[in-house]
Amino acid sequence: MQSMLKTISRFAKDESGATAIEYGLIAALVAVGLIAALTALGASLSKIFTHVSTTLRYRVVLTRRTTQPTEAVPSDARVHGRRRAS
């Protein structure tokens, strides 16, 4: 009986598990806060990412159009706006 009381007494004084539970509760609260914030900002974040995606896609298309190789025209003909006869 004495050893059982000692075991229960030791278990009651042991606080090592309490720290893990506290960290778990803090992590759960942070997760709930993040979910609430992202839910509230979801529509505006979606608009922002759509705008960024559209802008980048448009820039890539423009870059591809301006960097595509053109037919071989001497540079002085381009300056004067005409092509030389072949």
Residue frames as a rotation matrix with the C-alpha (Angstrom) as fourth column:
MET 1
0.569 0.822 0.000 0.00
0.822 -0.569 0.000 0.00
0.000 0.000 -1.000 0.00
GLN 2
0.403 -0.513 -0.758 2.87
0.201 -0.758 0.620 2.33
-0.893 -0.402 -0.203 0.86
SER 3
-0.663 -0.710 0.238 4.52
0.372 -0.036 0.928 1.86
-0.650 0.703 0.288 -2.54
MET 4
-0.144 0.701 0.699 1.21
0.972 -0.031 0.231 2.56
0.183 0.713 -0.677 -4.28
LEU 5
0.783 0.402 -0.474 0.85
0.530 -0.830 0.172 5.84
-0.325 -0.386 -0.863 -2.37
LYS 6
-0.060 -0.892 -0.448 4.44
0.136 -0.452 0.881 6.77
-0.989 -0.008 0.148 -3.25
THR 7
-0.664 -0.156 0.732 3.75
0.704 0.200 0.681 6.03
-0.252 0.967 -0.023 -6.91
ILE 8
0.340 0.870 0.357 0.58
0.914 -0.395 0.091 8.15
0.220 0.295 -0.930 -6.91
SER 9
0.673 -0.158 -0.723 2.37
0.318 -0.820 0.476 10.94
-0.668 -0.550 -0.501 -5.06
ARG 10
-0.440 -0.898 -0.009 5.26
0.278 -0.146 0.949 10.88
-0.854 0.415 0.314 -7.55
PHE 11
-0.424 0.371 0.826 2.81
0.904 0.118 0.411 10.89
0.055 0.921 -0.386 -10.47
ALA 12
0.653 0.746 -0.133 0.96
0.757 -0.650 0.071 13.92
-0.034 -0.147 -0.989 -9.03
LYS 13
0.467 -0.556 -0.688 4.20
0.098 -0.741 0.665 15.89
-0.879 -0.378 -0.291 -8.63
ASP 14
-0.453 -0.669 0.590 5.54
0.639 0.218 0.738 15.05
-0.622 0.711 0.329 -12.10
GLU 15
0.363 0.570 -0.737 5.03
-0.050 -0.778 -0.626 18.06
-0.930 0.264 -0.254 -14.42
SER 16
-0.687 -0.725 -0.048 6.92
-0.088 0.018 0.996 16.87
-0.721 0.688 -0.076 -17.50
GLY 17
-0.520 0.569 0.637 3.71
0.844 0.458 0.280 15.92
-0.133 0.683 -0.718 -19.34
ALA 18
0.392 0.708 -0.587 2.09
0.615 -0.676 -0.405 19.28
-0.684 -0.202 -0.701 -18.60
THR 19
-0.234 -0.567 -0.790 4.65
-0.273 -0.741 0.613 21.11
-0.933 0.359 0.019 -20.72
ALA 20
-0.950 -0.094 0.297 3.94
0.226 0.447 0.865 18.92
-0.214 0.890 -0.404 -23.74
ILE 21
-0.095 0.989 0.112 0.20
0.980 0.112 -0.163 19.49
-0.174 0.094 -0.980 -23.31
GLU 22
0.306 0.162 -0.938 0.73
0.234 -0.968 -0.091 23.25
-0.923 -0.192 -0.334 -23.07
TYR 23
-0.667 -0.605 -0.436 2.76
-0.308 -0.309 0.900 23.27
-0.679 0.734 0.019 -26.29
GLY 24
-0.776 0.455 0.437 0.07
0.629 0.615 0.475 21.20
-0.053 0.643 -0.764 -27.96
LEU 25
0.250 0.904 -0.347 -2.62
0.844 -0.379 -0.380 23.68
-0.475 -0.198 -0.858 -26.89
ILE 26
0.003 -0.333 -0.943 -0.55
-0.152 -0.932 0.329 26.62
-0.988 0.143 -0.054 -28.14
ALA 27
-0.929 -0.368 0.041 -0.03
-0.042 0.215 0.976 24.92
-0.368 0.905 -0.216 -31.51
ALA 28
-0.400 0.865 0.302 -3.77
0.913 0.405 0.049 24.22
-0.080 0.295 -0.952 -31.76
LEU 29
0.381 0.529 -0.758 -4.61
0.501 -0.807 -0.312 27.86
-0.777 -0.261 -0.572 -31.00
VAL 30
-0.421 -0.604 -0.677 -2.14
-0.330 -0.593 0.735 29.07
-0.845 0.533 0.050 -33.61
ALA 31
-0.921 0.111 0.373 -3.66
0.368 0.557 0.744 26.70
-0.125 0.823 -0.554 -36.17
VAL 32
0.044 0.998 -0.053 -7.18
0.955 -0.057 -0.291 27.91
-0.293 -0.038 -0.955 -35.38
GLY 33
0.243 -0.021 -0.970 -6.01
0.086 -0.995 0.043 31.53
-0.966 -0.094 -0.240 -35.70
LEU 34
-0.765 -0.586 -0.267 -4.36
-0.240 -0.125 0.963 30.86
-0.597 0.801 -0.045 -39.06
ILE 35
-0.675 0.587 0.446 -7.41
0.737 0.567 0.369 29.09
-0.036 0.578 -0.815 -40.40
ALA 36
0.315 0.825 -0.470 -9.67
0.767 -0.513 -0.387 31.95
-0.560 -0.238 -0.794 -39.28
ALA 37
-0.012 -0.396 -0.918 -7.37
-0.195 -0.900 0.391 34.58
-0.981 0.184 -0.066 -40.81
LEU 38
-0.925 -0.380 0.027 -6.97
-0.066 0.231 0.971 32.75
-0.375 0.896 -0.238 -44.11
THR 39
-0.351 0.884 0.310 -10.71
0.925 0.379 -0.031 32.16
-0.144 0.276 -0.950 -44.33
ALA 40
0.428 0.510 -0.746 -11.39
0.465 -0.832 -0.302 35.85
-0.775 -0.218 -0.593 -43.74
LEU 41
-0.010 -0.546 -0.838 -8.74
-0.520 -0.713 0.470 36.94
-0.854 0.440 -0.277 -46.25
GLY 42
-0.230 -0.132 0.964 -9.40
0.435 0.872 0.224 34.14
-0.870 0.471 -0.143 -48.74
ALA 43
0.665 0.577 0.475 -11.26
0.674 -0.188 -0.714 36.17
-0.323 0.795 -0.514 -51.35
SER 44
0.878 -0.356 -0.320 -8.80
-0.406 -0.908 -0.105 39.06
-0.253 0.222 -0.942 -51.38
LEU 45
-0.097 -0.940 0.328 -5.81
-0.432 0.337 0.837 36.71
-0.897 -0.061 -0.439 -51.44
SER 46
0.065 0.204 0.977 -7.36
0.680 0.707 -0.193 34.88
-0.730 0.677 -0.093 -54.36
LYS 47
0.948 0.307 0.086 -7.74
0.281 -0.675 -0.682 38.17
-0.151 0.670 -0.726 -56.25
ILE 48
0.522 -0.825 -0.218 -4.13
-0.673 -0.555 0.488 39.14
-0.524 -0.108 -0.845 -55.52
PHE 49
-0.284 -0.670 0.686 -2.73
-0.072 0.729 0.681 35.80
-0.956 0.144 -0.255 -56.70
THR 50
0.405 0.493 0.770 -4.92
0.759 0.289 -0.584 35.88
-0.510 0.821 -0.257 -59.82
HIS 51
0.970 -0.064 -0.236 -3.65
-0.152 -0.913 -0.379 39.38
-0.191 0.403 -0.895 -60.63
VAL 52
0.135 -0.989 0.053 -0.02
-0.675 -0.053 0.736 38.35
-0.725 -0.135 -0.675 -60.13
SER 53
-0.181 -0.157 0.971 -0.49
0.363 0.907 0.215 35.23
-0.914 0.391 -0.107 -62.24
THR 54
0.720 0.526 0.452 -2.17
0.618 -0.190 -0.763 37.17
-0.315 0.829 -0.463 -65.06
THR 55
0.821 -0.461 -0.337 0.50
-0.485 -0.874 0.015 39.87
-0.302 0.151 -0.941 -65.00
LEU 56
-0.137 -0.925 0.355 3.33
-0.462 0.377 0.803 37.34
-0.876 -0.054 -0.479 -65.12
ARG 57
0.040 0.223 0.974 1.66
0.649 0.736 -0.195 35.38
-0.760 0.640 -0.115 -67.92
TYR 58
0.937 0.345 0.062 1.17
0.285 -0.649 -0.705 38.60
-0.203 0.678 -0.706 -69.92
ARG 59
0.519 -0.818 -0.247 4.81
-0.703 -0.573 0.420 39.62
-0.486 -0.044 -0.873 -69.39
VAL 60
-0.238 -0.601 0.763 6.05
-0.013 0.788 0.616 36.20
-0.971 0.137 -0.195 -70.49
VAL 61
0.433 0.470 0.769 3.98
0.763 0.264 -0.591 36.40
-0.480 0.843 -0.244 -73.66
LEU 62
0.979 -0.089 -0.183 5.30
-0.156 -0.906 -0.393 39.88
-0.131 0.414 -0.901 -74.41
THR 63
0.182 -0.979 0.096 8.87
-0.645 -0.045 0.763 38.79
-0.742 -0.201 -0.639 -73.71
ARG 64
-0.131 -0.200 0.971 8.53
0.429 0.872 0.237 35.81
-0.894 0.447 -0.029 -76.04
ARG 65
0.750 0.484 0.451 7.11
0.609 -0.239 -0.756 38.00
-0.258 0.842 -0.474 -78.79
THR 66
0.899 -0.406 -0.165 9.88
-0.428 -0.893 -0.141 40.58
-0.090 0.197 -0.976 -78.54
THR 67
0.033 -0.959 0.281 12.72
-0.729 0.169 0.663 38.07
-0.684 -0.227 -0.694 -78.27
GLN 68
0.597 0.181 0.781 11.73
0.308 0.848 -0.432 35.75
-0.741 0.498 0.451 -81.10
PRO 69
-0.521 -0.852 0.041 14.28
0.334 -0.160 0.929 35.68
-0.785 0.498 0.367 -83.87
THR 70
0.529 0.623 -0.576 13.35
-0.306 -0.494 -0.814 37.79
-0.791 0.607 -0.071 -86.86
GLU 71
0.805 -0.267 0.530 14.36
0.586 0.499 -0.638 37.12
-0.094 0.824 0.558 -90.42
ALA 72
-0.115 -0.966 -0.231 17.84
0.813 -0.225 0.537 38.22
-0.571 -0.126 0.811 -91.33
VAL 73
0.781 0.287 0.555 17.57
0.541 -0.755 -0.371 41.89
0.313 0.590 -0.744 -92.26
PRO 74
-0.311 -0.943 0.115 20.66
0.749 -0.318 -0.581 44.08
0.585 -0.095 0.806 -92.25
SER 75
-0.165 0.235 -0.958 20.59
0.897 -0.368 -0.245 46.56
-0.410 -0.900 -0.151 -89.40
ASP 76
-0.880 -0.173 -0.443 20.85
0.032 -0.951 0.306 49.65
-0.474 0.255 0.843 -91.67
ALA 77
-0.729 0.683 0.042 17.71
0.122 0.069 0.990 48.53
0.673 0.727 -0.133 -93.55
ARG 78
-0.062 0.713 -0.699 15.78
0.959 0.236 0.155 48.37
0.275 -0.661 -0.699 -90.28
VAL 79
-0.505 -0.204 -0.839 16.85
0.567 -0.811 -0.144 51.86
-0.651 -0.548 0.525 -89.36
HIS 80
-0.915 0.112 -0.389 15.59
-0.336 -0.744 0.577 53.28
-0.225 0.658 0.718 -92.65
GLY 81
-0.149 0.959 0.240 12.43
-0.497 0.137 -0.857 51.20
-0.855 -0.247 0.456 -92.57
ARG 82
0.603 0.340 -0.721 13.04
-0.797 0.280 -0.535 49.23
0.020 0.898 0.440 -95.73
ARG 83
0.491 -0.440 0.752 14.51
0.036 0.873 0.487 45.89
-0.870 -0.212 0.445 -96.66
ARG 84
-0.349 -0.694 -0.630 17.18
-0.725 -0.225 0.650 45.30
-0.593 0.684 -0.425 -99.20
ALA 85
0.667 0.540 -0.513 16.29
-0.745 0.480 -0.463 43.39
-0.004 0.691 0.722 -102.31
SER 86
0.345 -0.531 0.774 17.71
-0.186 0.769 0.611 39.90
-0.920 -0.355 0.167 -102.38
